[in-house]
Amino acid sequence: MGNYAQGAMNPLEPTDLVDRIFGERFRVVGRIGTGPHAEVCVAVDLDVGEHVALKVFDQALGEDPDLAERVIEAVDRAAEVRHATIVEIIDRGVDGVRVWIATELCAGGSLRSMLDLGERLTPSQTLVMSLECARVLDHIHTEGQVHQGLKPENILFSTDQRLRITDLGLAEVLADAPLADANRSVDRVRYLAPEQSEDTVLTGEADLYSLALLANEAVSGEAPASADTAVGTLALRRTSPAVLSADLGALRSPLERCGRIHANERPEADELTIALLAAAETMSRPGPLPLIGIPGLDRLDPPKAAHPELIEPVPVEVPGLDEPVEPGNLVAVPDVPDEAERVGLEDLDRAEPTFAEPAEDLDPVEFDAPASTAQAAGSRPVFRQDAEDLDDHLPSWPLLALGALVALAIAAWFFLGSAGGSGSASVPNLIGADEAELAALAEENEWDIDRLETRLNGSTPGSIVTQDPAAGADLDAGETITITVSLGSEMVEIPNDLSGLTMEQARDRLSVASLVLGAVTEENSETVDTGLVIDIDEPTRQKPAGESVALRISAGPEARIVPDVIGTSIGDATATLAALRLQASEQLVFDPFAEAGTVLDSAPGAGELVSADSQVILQVSAGPEPVVVPDVTDLSLADAVDIIESFGLIFADTQGTPGEPVIGTIPEIGTTLDVGSEVTIVLGEPSEDDEDADG
């Protein structure tokens, strides 16, 4: 548990924790390495006399009681998720201010230890590692948990190359713990999914994003979608999908979906498992992993239990028996079917990958297969590099159904041919038959079967396509009949240029590639027009010839909710609507109380659903209704001013002789003006009689 990487320091160099006993049970004998929040040590379990890994957290974490309690709770939740590929949690506790966790010791080291020493995995080795991770993540997610901290430090190995995942659920808690080294902030986010920087409920697809990044680094040495700072890294991932290295080869296609920005565009863990099994068909078999191990561990004296008399014998699980057997008891072990016979095609957790080209002259190497939760850890390898196992591979495409039943005429051949005597029987015509029928026939005649696999266009998966000897030949008991079983049609690449095509165009394009159009799922898209292809809806970019390809078709943009823009200016309202891909249409309305240019209402109203690019009519105030300059002729100046102002106009000035009656206005009487416009009143000139009287 933790970082088992080898540094310049002797990993078992004494530290201040050496000889300290935690939980009255675990005595520290040396340090393996350090992480952002803890030291990882080798300790002796004094109860059973075994070496274990002991993770001891920094004092600063233990000094925060709430944080320490959350760590313990996270460990307890993780302990409930039992799986052969999850590091076993033995115990946990708090010693003073030091929180500690004891787990099984994975002496093969970590993926980080390999990468730090310049080791790189081949695409095939990375595929096996990713397959193991996808399977255990599927189990974790089914149990309702998310790892949240998948990274090379948490991918561990036993000395026999069996993979283990550790630190389940700790990342969420430790995100709130203080960092002693500020430079580690970039390391903290190096493998996080974009949504892990947001205040949102995480789903299992976040773990798939992390898996894609660490698989990329395992092959190329680099984690994609990374910047120089933690903030820059997270900002980059929120805007761009992870671009994976071409060094991944055929592994790149199934992993690229895991590196997408939005979680709902990534596959689930079981989908990734299917895609990885399919990708294995085009890849060569892997060699042994370049394990670094824990230097110095082999120099330790074998641990001894402090009280060996207290160790109780552990019952042993025996294949074929319902109940465990006490050590030392002799039992008759029943015949157990071969592993390939016991594993169903629907059981993705145990299906073995079939690689294209088995390598020769390689030492047998085993990789761990996540067994069902009831199995003991490491009870069965997922991949064994023995030549004998080439005959025991499961079909590589787990979703294909078994082949059609043999025709009655061929079945008759089987039973008639098996009726021969003297230890010899005639071989029937097996071409097109299901291999299950041959198994019964071979058992009856005591024939051995040499089973090969191939892909052949037009053939039924599970059917026999070649046989040796040919039909009609006599075959003695103990002799071998060699058959080649179809895995289905040859794998072809799904065209990568379907996006933006109509359904008919996509159908034609698939036909050229020897594929057919399958299920069509509509989904909203802001960038692809309605009725056009968004992308394929498949876990891999390859399918057997003749099979259907599911597509995602655009249903156009999502419906919009009309925003509330009442009371805002027409300019602001138009901009708000445009940001939602809605079009504003202005309708002027006179209103004596609202400032001109203010939105009074909208149609459709606020809160209603409309399609993208719809028109929204905005009622906009044009201010008070215009008025006509009234007739104020022959009135006195005072009376004319009162009338002008009662119409909402402003008396500005006079022209003419003061004291004379009004003879007109500027603008002229009868002119339409906006309320608030200025009006000049024109006064008459004095008459000659008035002038004579004045004289």
C-alpha positions, 0 to 999 in steps of 0.5 A: 500500500503506497509508493514502493518506488526505489529511490537513491536511499536504501529503501530499508534504511533505518528511520525514526519509526524502526522498531516502533510497534503499532497497534501492539502488533506491527513492528517496523523494520525498515522504510520502503518509500515516502508519499505526500502524506505518509511513509510506507514501511516493512513491518513484522506482524507479530501475531502471525510472523509475516512481513506486511506493508505499514503505511504511517501518516504524517503527524499533521494529519493525526493532529486533525481529529476530524481528518484522522477519523475520515481516513479511518472511515475510508479504510473501513469502507475499502475493507468491505470491497473484497476482491482478489486484485485489491490489496488486503487490509489487515488492520488500521488504527491511530497511535498517538497522532500517527494514523496507520494502515497495515496491508499485505506486502506486495514485494514485486514493487509498483508501476511507479518504481518501474517508471522511475528507473526508466522501464517502459511496458510494451503495449501488450503488457500494458493491455494485460495491466489495464484489463486487470485494472478495468475488471477490479474497477468494475467490481469497485463501482458495482459496490458503489465506490469510486477509487478517485486516486488511481495512479502508478504508485497504487498499482502494485505487484507480487513477486509472481507478477500478480497485480494489486490495486491499493489506496481505495477511497483515500484520495478523496479524504487526503485531498483535504490534508495539508501538503508538506511540500508545495511542489507536490500539488502538481503530482496530486492532480497528475492523474485526476479526471476533469470533473475531480476539480469541481464540486460534483458527485464522482462516478466510476468514469473518473477512474477510467480517465485516470487509467487511460493516463497511467496506461499511456505513461506506462508505455511512453513515460509521459502522462498526457493532458498535463501542464506545469501547474496544478491549476493549468493541468485541470484547466487543460483537461476541462477544455481538451480531451487527453491525447494518447501516445501512438506508442500504445498501438492497438491499445490506443483506440479503446483507451481514447474514449476513457480520456474524453472531457465529459464523464458521460462520453467515457465507457464504463469499466465492463465496456472497457474490458470488452474493448481490451479483450477485442484489442488483444487479438491484434497484439502479440503476447506479452513478455515478463514485466520488468519488476523492480521489487523492494531492494533489501527485502530479501536480506531480512531475516524470516519473521517469527510470530511472537506467540506461535502457539496462538496461530490457528490453522487456516482452512484451505479452499479445494477446487471441487469441494463445497467446504474448506479443508483443515490443514493435515486432513486427507480428502478425496479431491473430485475431478474439476473441469478444465478452467476453460470449460468452467468459464462462461463467455458472459463472465468477463471477469475471467475471460482470457485475452487471445493474442495474435502471435504467441511468442516462442522460447519465453519462460512461463509467466503468470498474470493475476486474474481477478477471480470472483470475490469468494476466491482466494487472492491469486488463485488463478492467472489471467494469462499463462505464457505456456504453449499448452494453454494456447489450446485452452483460450476462450473466444476473444469476443465475449459478446458473440453468441455460440454457433448454431446447432449442427444440422440433423444430418451432421448429428447423425454422422456423429452418432453413426460414426461413433458406433464402430468397434475394435477401438476404431471409428470413422470420422464424420464430416465436422465442417460447420458443426459446433465443437461441443458436439465433437467433444461428446463424440471424442469422449465416446471414441477416446480421441484427443482433440487438438484445437486451433482458432481462426477467423473466417468471413461468413462462419459462425462463432464456435463452428468448425471450419477445418478438420484433420483427418478428413471425413471418412477416415478411421481414427483409433482410440488415443489418436488426435483429431485436429480442428480449427474453430471459428471466432467469427468473421475477420475483424475490420476497422470501423470507418472513422469518417462517419461523423457529419454523415446522414444515416443513408450515407453512413449505411453506405460507408459501413457497407463498403467496410463490410459492416452494416448499420445497427442500433441508432441512438439519438442525443442532443448536440450543439455542433452536429445538425439534426439527423446527422451522425455524431459518432459510433456507439461502440466500445472498440473501433474494430468489429467482425465483418458483417456485424452491425455498428451502433451509431449516435445520431444528433437530435439537434441542440437541447431545448432552451429555457427562456431567461427572465430579461424583464427590466433589463435594457434591450441591448443586454436582453439581446446579448443574453438570448444570443448566448443561449442561441435564441433570437431577439425580436423587438416590439416597441410599446409606449409606456409613460412610466418605463424608460425608453429601451427597457424590456417590458415583457417577452413571448414566450415568457420567462421559464418556458422551453423553446428549441434552439434558434427560436425567436423571442419577441421582446416588448420594449418601452418606447417611452410616453406616447407622442403629443400634438402641439395644442392650439394656444392662439389668442391666449395670453402667454401665461395661459398658453404656457399652462396648456403647453406644459399640461401636454408634457411639453416644455416651454422654452422661450417667446418671440414677439412683443411681450404682453401681446396675445399668442399668435403661434408656436415653434414647432407649429401648432399641430406638430407631433412631438415626443413628451419633453420636447421644447416649444417656443411661444410666438406673441403678436405685434402691437396694432397701429391703434395701440401705437397711436394710443401709446403716442 
